Amino acid sequence: MSKEILPSVDDKELSAIPRSLQTALRKAKTRLADNDDVADQSHDMELARLQLLADELYPMMQEIDESDSRFDFGITHGDKPRLWIDMTSFVAVGLDNTTFRFLKDTRMGRVVLAETSDQNRIADIVSDYVAERIIERERMLEGDWEALKSSGQVKTMLLDQEAQTASGNVVATPEDSKSRGFWGSFGWFVFGILCTILVVASALIAMSPSAL
């Protein structure tokens, strides 16, 4: 960004110069331009550090089961770049541009899970967090299975399957039921037509002159 260079003056000359709005505006623009340059550099540094961390975590994130939709791994390029791990947790870079902050949004507000300037350390912490969440999901699924088993439904289903196998019965599928229903209806339809033909034929024979 181009900057206008003001003539240098000493304190005596500055005190002799009358204050003007134009001079104040030029000074303010210069300060804002300097601040913008610093902010842009800071933003780029944050993105670079988060990208390095993302590259390190990417192989591990690729191993997650595709059916587990809780994780949302990726970098958002906003005013404050963030490396998202799932829908509520992310890694951001601190104001010093060197510290990684692992944060999580909860019902009680945002909490700091970890804070360190060591990239390897923050990568280990994020990996442990992901592993713990996967274990939580597996335990939840296992709990559902145990609850189903304790209610007796699993045992009943297994006994039914064993009984059907021993007796040679085949469990009817919905398609089989539909097929039997169709052919049954069709058979009754044909039977009705035949009965009607017999009744009409009998009536015609009875009404013929030879019958009189």
Secondary structure, 3 states (H helix, E strand, C coil): CCCCCCCCCCHHHHHHCCCCHHHHHHHHHHHHHHHHHHHHHHHHHHHHHHHHHHHHHHHHHHCCCCCCCCEEEEEECCCCCEEEEECCEEEEECCCCCCEEEEEEECCEEEEEEEECCHHHHHHHHHHHHHHHHHHHHHHHHHHHHHHHHCCHHHHHHHHHHHHHHHCCCCCCHHHHHHHHHHHHHHHHHHHHHHHHHHHHHHHHHHCHHHC
